């Protein structure tokens, strides 16, 4: 078993912003492998974020972002549990990144559950017509359609989109990591995007 040094823990803590004991535990569990430790923390983070998602959000901020010399503008509302967190630089930076992402990628919805059922049905019918010509077995067709629907969700739903600053993670992953780091429930509640001529 690899011995985890205080230096390793401190460096890992600087990267993750998590408490020392949490970092030591993750590094020990991953046998000193930082990548594996990050993966373990990420899995735990999603669990912690899910536990916090039931908490009430009654504070937050509205961020504006203007891009391309005033050609694109975004307003986004992100809620937190307390005013203390809403004033926190980490939280403000996260909200700014969300506004910037919305300006660049132009999502239509925050999450899949906001898409009207008739829109999903219409998309499914279009995909079914595209795939039907290939005459594949029904279970294969269903898998293909579900895969294409997931791609569609990643185009229109903010939470499913790869984050523009780090395409390895989705906005949902980024949100979960901020919930874990800040220690409060955070909700991207609504946004509006304006573009000249659209």
Secondary structure per residue as TSV (DSSP state, phi and psi in degrees):
chain	resnum	aa	ss	phi	psi
A	1	X	-	360.0	134.7
A	2	X	-	-73.6	137.1
A	3	X	-	-84.1	129.4
A	4	X	-	-93.5	120.8
A	5	X	-	-87.1	160.2
A	6	X	H	-61.8	-34.7
A	7	X	H	-63.4	-45.2
A	8	X	H	-58.7	-45.6
A	9	X	H	-62.5	-45.2
A	10	X	H	-61.6	-42.9
A	11	X	H	-65.3	-41.2
A	12	X	H	-67.7	-37.3
A	13	X	H	-64.0	-39.8
A	14	X	H	-62.4	-34.9
A	15	X	H	-74.3	-38.4
A	16	X	H	-98.8	-26.3
A	17	X	-	74.1	14.8
A	18	X	-	-93.5	162.1
A	19	X	-	-59.8	151.8
A	20	X	H	-53.2	-46.7
A	21	X	H	-64.4	-37.6
A	22	X	H	-63.4	-42.3
A	23	X	H	-65.5	-43.7
A	24	X	H	-62.5	-44.4
A	25	X	H	-61.2	-45.2
A	26	X	H	-65.5	-43.5
A	27	X	H	-65.1	-39.4
A	28	X	H	-64.3	-45.9
A	29	X	H	-61.6	-35.0
A	30	X	T	-92.1	8.1
A	31	X	T	57.8	38.6
A	32	X	T	85.9	-5.5
A	33	X	-	-82.2	109.6
A	34	X	H	-61.9	-41.1
A	35	X	H	-59.9	-46.4
A	36	X	H	-65.1	-39.7
A	37	X	H	-62.7	-41.7
A	38	X	H	-62.8	-40.3
A	39	X	H	-63.4	-42.8
A	40	X	H	-61.9	-44.6
A	41	X	H	-64.0	-38.3
A	42	X	H	-63.7	-42.4
A	43	X	H	-63.0	-44.2
A	44	X	H	-66.0	-37.2
A	45	X	H	-61.5	-40.3
A	46	X	H	-63.9	-39.7
A	47	X	H	-63.8	-46.6
A	48	X	H	-63.5	-40.5
A	49	X	H	-63.2	-40.3
A	50	X	H	-63.8	-39.1
A	51	X	H	-63.7	-35.8
A	52	X	H	-79.3	-16.5
A	53	X	T	-66.0	-14.7
A	54	X	T	-83.3	-14.9
A	55	X	S	-73.3	148.4
A	56	X	-	-73.8	136.2
A	57	X	-	-109.4	116.2
A	58	X	-	-127.0	7.6
A	59	X	E	-129.4	-175.0
A	60	X	E	143.8	-169.8
A	61	X	E	-142.4	158.9
A	62	X	E	-109.8	124.9
A	63	X	E	-110.5	141.2
A	64	X	E	-115.2	148.4
A	65	X	E	-142.7	124.3
A	66	X	E	-113.1	131.2
A	67	X	E	-127.0	159.2
A	68	X	T	57.5	47.4
A	69	X	T	61.7	35.9
A	70	X	T	86.5	12.5
A	71	X	T	-84.8	-27.3
A	72	X	E	-130.1	135.4
A	73	X	E	-135.1	143.3
A	74	X	E	-131.8	138.7
A	75	X	E	-120.1	129.5
A	76	X	E	-134.2	138.1
A	77	X	E	-108.5	123.4
A	78	X	E	-124.3	127.4
A	79	X	E	-102.8	148.1
A	80	X	E	-131.2	173.4
A	81	X	S	-75.8	-36.9
A	82	X	-	-128.8	156.6
A	83	X	H	-65.8	-30.4
A	84	X	H	-58.0	-46.0
A	85	X	H	-69.8	-38.7
A	86	X	H	-59.2	-25.9
A	87	X	T	-94.3	-4.0
A	88	X	-	-71.8	136.4
A	89	X	H	-61.0	-37.7
A	90	X	H	-60.6	-45.3
A	91	X	H	-64.9	-46.4
A	92	X	H	-60.6	-41.2
A	93	X	H	-63.8	-41.1
A	94	X	H	-61.3	-46.4
A	95	X	H	-63.2	-39.7
A	96	X	H	-62.3	-43.8
A	97	X	H	-60.8	-37.4
A	98	X	H	-65.9	-43.8
A	99	X	H	-62.2	-43.4
A	100	X	H	-61.9	-43.3
A	101	X	H	-61.9	-44.8
A	102	X	H	-62.1	-41.2
A	103	X	H	-60.5	-42.3
A	104	X	H	-77.4	-40.6
A	105	X	H	-103.5	-20.3
A	106	X	-	58.0	59.3
A	107	X	-	-70.0	156.9
A	108	X	S	-96.4	-31.2
A	109	X	B	-131.7	165.5
A	110	X	S	-81.8	-48.1
A	111	X	S	-140.4	170.2
A	112	X	G	-58.1	-36.7
A	113	X	G	-69.6	-7.7
A	114	X	G	-90.2	-12.5
A	115	X	S	-74.6	126.5
A	116	X	-	-58.1	140.4
A	117	X	H	-55.2	-38.3
A	118	X	H	-66.1	-30.2
A	119	X	H	-69.4	-40.6
A	120	X	H	-66.6	-42.3
A	121	X	H	-60.2	-43.0
A	122	X	H	-62.4	-44.0
A	123	X	H	-63.4	-42.5
A	124	X	H	-61.4	-42.3
A	125	X	H	-63.6	-43.1
A	126	X	H	-60.6	-45.6
A	127	X	H	-64.9	-39.7
A	128	X	H	-61.4	-41.9
A	129	X	H	-63.8	-40.0
A	130	X	H	-64.0	-41.7
A	131	X	H	-82.9	-29.9
A	132	X	H	-56.7	-33.9
A	133	X	T	-61.3	-25.6
A	134	X	T	-78.5	-11.7
A	135	X	-	51.9	49.6
A	136	X	-	-90.5	160.9
A	137	X	-	-60.6	151.9
A	138	X	H	-53.9	-42.3
A	139	X	H	-68.1	-32.3
A	140	X	H	-70.2	-42.7
A	141	X	H	-58.4	-44.6
A	142	X	H	-61.8	-42.4
A	143	X	H	-62.7	-44.5
A	144	X	H	-62.2	-46.0
A	145	X	H	-63.5	-43.8
A	146	X	H	-61.9	-39.3
A	147	X	H	-64.3	-42.8
A	148	X	H	-69.0	-34.1
A	149	X	H	-65.4	-40.2
A	150	X	H	-61.4	-39.3
A	151	X	H	-64.4	-41.1
A	152	X	H	-61.0	-43.7
A	153	X	H	-61.8	-36.3
A	154	X	H	-71.8	-14.9
A	155	X	H	-89.8	-36.3
A	156	X	H	-105.7	-17.9
A	157	X	B	-105.9	123.0
A	158	X	G	-51.2	-50.3
A	159	X	G	-64.4	-24.7
A	160	X	G	-89.7	-9.5
A	161	X	S	-79.5	143.4
A	162	X	E	-65.7	133.4
A	163	X	E	-65.1	129.2
A	164	X	T	-61.8	-28.5
A	165	X	T	-83.8	-17.7
A	166	X	E	-154.2	83.9
A	167	X	E	-61.5	-8.6
A	168	X	E	-71.4	-20.2
A	169	X	E	-120.8	148.8
A	170	X	E	-86.1	170.3
A	171	X	H	-62.7	-35.0
A	172	X	H	-62.0	-40.8
A	173	X	H	-63.5	-44.7
A	174	X	H	-61.3	-44.6
A	175	X	H	-60.6	-46.3
A	176	X	H	-60.6	-39.8
A	177	X	H	-67.4	-35.4
A	178	X	H	-71.1	-38.6
A	179	X	H	-60.4	-43.8
A	180	X	H	-65.0	-45.6
A	181	X	H	-69.4	-44.4
A	182	X	H	-80.0	-31.4
A	183	X	-	87.6	17.3
A	184	X	S	-135.4	158.6
A	185	X	-	-70.0	136.8
A	186	X	E	-130.1	134.3
A	187	X	E	-129.4	127.6
A	188	X	E	-82.7	104.6
A	189	X	E	-90.4	-37.4
A	190	X	E	-165.1	160.4
A	191	X	E	-152.5	160.1
A	192	X	E	-137.2	136.6
A	193	X	E	-124.9	131.0
A	194	X	E	-119.5	137.2
A	195	X	E	-137.5	130.3
A	196	X	T	-56.8	129.0
A	197	X	T	87.5	-6.2
A	198	X	-	-113.1	360.0
